[in-house]
Structure formats: structure tokens, C-alpha cells
Amino acid sequence: MYRASVTDLASPPALNETDRSLNQGLLGASAAVVAWASGTVIAKAIDMGGMAIGVYRFALFSVIMIVWLRARGIQFNLDVLRKSAIGGLALGLDIALFFSAIKLTNVVNATLIGSLQPIFVGIVAAKFFGEKIHRRDVLWSAVALAGVVMVVLASNGTPQWSLAGDILAFGAMLTWGAYFIASKQSKNVLTSGQFTAGTSVWTVLVNIPLAVAFSQDLGWPTATSWKWLIFMTATSGLIGHSLMNWSLVRIPLWIGSVMTLFIPVAASAIAWIFLDEPLSLAQVAPMALVLGALAMVIRNQSSAKQATAT
């Protein structure tokens, strides 16, 4: 994670350093959303309850992160857990709701509803973080969100669709947005690694009682389930959460949020290939619209150099 030195505070970074930080953040966030997309499909394939998946997946991830922090001489203690509590509670609820939604409804709906969070996060970013969102970026974001709505409407009524699953996905979207906001705020008190490890521990603590309350089996996973849990931890955990938390201190909060609109496109394609979830032309066309609009937002950010180094 980038740490400001005395020199940094005395004089602002040169423009090329600002540009480099922005580009690194955009690249990291891009890799993160692709990793999250693959994790979504893996969760659908694992023969376990959604909350049980959250418990084992984040327990493994938190152990890896804590060992990595200690190996680098970075503290992980009760103070880190306290400072990451809000983000951890938000992530824990998001995981419980989203993984449960994935088990009920199709991957397209669950991921696309979750991608509506830029509306929520964009308002917060502008009001509380002072981020300037240009009108053209607002328009392109609106186009992307319109594409999201069209795909969801096109998939309703399919065998994999569930209203209850869609409602859970909507709740996950709100808590997912809260996690993004907490990640952005954490840069002043924690390293990105500490925040990632802390929120992972909280996610386990949140999902254990929820799994018990909803009678989900927390028994030891099968060998096949462990294989996918390990793969899921490596992709959506080590790559996804770590890279996004690292990137959010280098790019505007709302940009990181908008970039999650790529998750449904990638997840739907992976689900179509590996889970045989059907994709119709009515779904594919607006998915292309989402992807194109997102590409314009990212291009505008890079060319206009709107971001500042953090």
C-alpha cells in the first residue's frame, strides 16, 4: 500500500506519478472484478449452503492473510479488528446474502442486481469524499445501468430465476456498497492488507451464527468442495479483495464501483460455458451495452486524468 512520506507531504507528486498511480489502480481493479466473476460461478457449483461457503472460504482466506502480514512484520491485533469492524460486518452480510442469492436465482440476475451499487456508491462518493463525477461519465454509467436492467428483465421467468433470490441479491448490493465505502475510509488507519485480513475474520464471525440460525450444514466439506473452496479463495479472495482494496486508495471510489458492472458480463459468460445456464440474444445484447459503456467510463478517466493520487 502507498504510504505518504515527509517528502510527499511537503510537495505534491509529479503529474506522471499521479498518472502511474491511477493506471495501476485501474489495472488492479480490472483484475479484481474478473476474479470476483469467477468466484461467483464457483459458489454456484459448490454443494454447500451459501453461508457455509462464506465461513470456510473466508476462514481459509483470513489465515492466509494473517500469516502473510506477520511474515512482512505488519501488525494484526484486536485494534485492527476494531478498525475494520464496519467493513467486516458489511462484507459478512454481503457474503451471506449474495451466496444465498446465487443458490436461488441465476448468475445473471444475482450479479447484475449487485452491480446496481454504483448509484448508491456514487452518491456517497460525491457527497462525503468530494469526488467530482463529470456529466459524460454519469451518462455512460446510466447507459450501463440501463443495460443491467434490460438483462434482468430478459432473464425473469427462466427456470433458474427466483424472486426470493433477486431480493437477497438486492440486499447484498446495499451491503456491498457499504463495504466499498468502508474500504475507501480505511486508508487513513489501516494498510490495505490489514483491512482485507480484518474484514475476512469478521465475515467468518458474521456467517457462523447466520448459518446455524438458518440450519445450514457447517460440517467438514468434501474433498471436491475443498478443491473449489481453495480455488475460490485464490481467485476472488487473494486476487479479488486484495487487489480491489489496494486499488481503491489509487482511484476514485465511484470508479471502482462502476467497474463492478463488468462482473455480470464475465460471470454470465463463465456460467454459460461451465454451468450450461442459457443466454438469449435479449440478454447478450444489453450485456454488450454494459461492457461498452463501462469501457467509455474507464477511457474517459484515463484520458482526462481526473483522479488524483492518494
N, C-alpha and C positions, 0 to 999 in steps of 0.2 A: 504494500500500500504506500502511496506517496505521502511523505511527511515533510511539512514545511520546515526549512532550516532558517537560521538567523538571516542568511543572505536572501532567502526567498521573501522574508518579511520586510527586509529593507528595500528591496526593489522588485517590481512585478516581473514575472517571467517574460522572456522574449516571445515574440509572436510565434516563431517556429516551435518553441517548446509548448505553447498553448495548443497549436495545431496538432502536434505529435500526441499530446495527451488526449485530445478529442478523438483522433483517429484510432488510438489504442483502445479507448473506451468503446467506440462503435464496433470495432472488431471483436472485442471481448463479449459485448452484449449480443452480437450476432451469433457467436459460437454458443453462448448460453441458451438462447431460445431454441436453437436446433437440438441441443442436448435435452432440454425440457420436453420437446416434442417427442423424442424417442422414449423418454421416461413415461410419458402419458400412455403410450401404446403398450409398454411393458407392464404397467399396472393393470391394464385391461386383461392381459394374458395370464397373470399370476392367480393361482387358485387359492386366494385368501381374501378375507374381508378388507375393505378399504382402510379402516383404521388400524387393523393388524399389520397391513403392509406399511403404513406410516410408522408404527412402532419399531419394527425390525429394520426397516430401511434407514431411518434416522438414528437408531441406536448404533448401527454399524458406521454410519457416516460421522456421528459425533465422536466415536472412539478414534477414527482415523484423523479427524481434525484436531482433537486434543493432543494426540501423540505427535502430530506434525508441528503444532505450536510449541510444545515442550522441547522438541528436538531443535527448534530455532531459538530457544531461550525466551519465548514470549509467554507472558503470564496467562494462566487460565484459572480463575478462582471464583469465589462467591460474588465478588464485586463485578466481574464480567457477566455473570448470570443475572445480577440485578440490573445492570445497564442494558442488557439485551432482552429483558423480560417482555417489553411491549411488542417488539418484533417477533419474539419467540411465540408468544400467545397468539398473535395474528397468523403466523405461519402454521402453528399447530392446528388452529381451527380451519385454515385454508386446506391443509392436507386432509383432515378428517372429512370435510365437506366435498372436496374435489375428487378424492379417490373413491368416495361413496357414490358420487355422481357418475363417475366413469363406469362403475359396476351396473348402473341402472339404465343410462341413456347411451347414445352413440358417441364416439370420439369426436365427431364433427361438432355436435351441439355443445358438449362439455367444454371443449377448448375454445370455441368461438364465443360462447357466453362469457367465459373467463376473460376473453380479450376485449370486452367492453370496458375494462378498467381504465383505459386512457381518459375517459370522460371524467371519472372520479379523481384520478391522479392529476390530470391536467388542471383542474380547478384548484386543487390543493397546492400544486407547484407554483401556479401564478399568484395565489393569494398569500401563501406563507413562506415561499422560498424566493419570491421576486423574479421568477423565471419569465422571460419575455417570449411569448409564442406568436410568431408572425402570422398574419392573416392567411397567407398561402398555405402554411403548414396546418392551420386549423381546417382549411377547406379540404386538403388532401387527407387529413385524419378523418374528417366527416365522410369522405368517399369510402375510406377503408371500413369505417364502422357501418356504413350502408351495405357494403358487401357482406359484412358479418351477419347482419340481419337477414339478408336475402338467402344466405346459405342455411341459416337456422330454419327459416320458413320453408325452404325447399325440402329439408330433411324430416320435418314433422310428419307423423303418420307412417313412417317406415317401421319395420319390425323392431329395430333397435332403439326406437325413440321412447322416452318416458317423461311425462310431465314432472313427476317427483324428482327425477334425475336432473331436469332442467332447473328446478327450483333450488336444489342443492348446489348446482353449478353457479347460480346467481349469488348465493351466499358466499361461495368460495371466491367469487370475483371481488366482492367487497373486502374480504379479509386479505386477499392477495394484494389489493391496492394498499391496504394499511401496512402490509409487510414492506412494500416498496418505499413507502414514506418513512417508516422506521429505519430502513437501511440507509436512506439518504441522511437522516438526522444523526445516525450513529458515528459518522466520520469524525465528529468532534471529541468523542470519548473512547472509541474503540478502534482497533485495526479491523480491516475487512475480515481477516481470518478469525479474530476473536468474536466478531458479531456472527459470523457463519457458524462457528462452533457453539456459541451460546444459544442461538435460535434453534439449532439442531437438538440440543439437550431439552429445551423447553417443548419442542414438538413431540418428543417421546413422552414427556411428563403429561402433556395435554391429551395425547391419544390413548394412553393406557387406561385411564378411568372411563373415557368415552367408549372404548372397545368393550370393556367389562359391562358398562351400562346398556349397551346395545347387543349384548350376548354374542360378540364376535370371538371366534376361537383364537386365543393367543398362544396355542401350543406350538412347539418347535416346528418350523417349516420343513417341508420335504426337501430332498436333495435338489430336485428340479426347481422348486421355489427359491431355494438359496442361490442357485445359479443366476436366476433372473434378478433377485434382490441385489446381488453383488454387482451385476451389470448395470442395474438401475442406479445404484449408489455411485458408480464410477461416472456415469453419464450425467444424469440430472442433478446429482449431488456435487461431486468433485468438479465437474466442468460447469454445470448449470448455475447452482447457487454461488459457488466460489467466484466464478467469473463475473456474474451479474453484480454481486456486491462490490467487487473490485472496480467494475466499470462505472457504477453509479456515482462514484466520487470524481469521475472524469468527464461525465456527460450530464446534460440536464435531466432531471428526474422524469419529466414528461416524455423525453425521447426514449428513455429506457422502457417506459410503459408502452409507448406506441409500438416499439419493436416487438412486443409480445404478440402483436397481430400476426406475425409470421408463424407462431406455434400451430394454429389450426391448419394452416396450409400444409406444413411439414407433417404434422401428426395424422391428418386425414390421408395423405399420400401413403404414409407408412402403414396405417391401418388397412388401407385398400390392398396393399401388397401382401401383408403378413396375416391379417385377420379376416380378409375377404369381406370387409364392410363395403357395401356398394357406394359408388359415386356416380351421380347422374350429371348430365350436362347442366341442369339447373343449379347444381352445387358447384361444379368446376368453374363455370363462367364467373360467378361473383368471387370465387376464391382467387382467380387471376386478377380480378379488380382490386381485391385486398392487397395482393402482393405488389401490383403496380403502383398503387397509391402509397404504400409503405416505402417502396424504393424511392419515390419522389421526395418524401419527407427526409429520408436519410441523405439523399443527394443534396437537397437544399441546405441541410445542416453542414455538410462537408464544404460545399462551395462558398456559402455565405460566412462560414466560421462564426456562427452565432454564440457558440459555447465559450466559456472562459475556464481556465484551468482552476482546479480546486485544490 
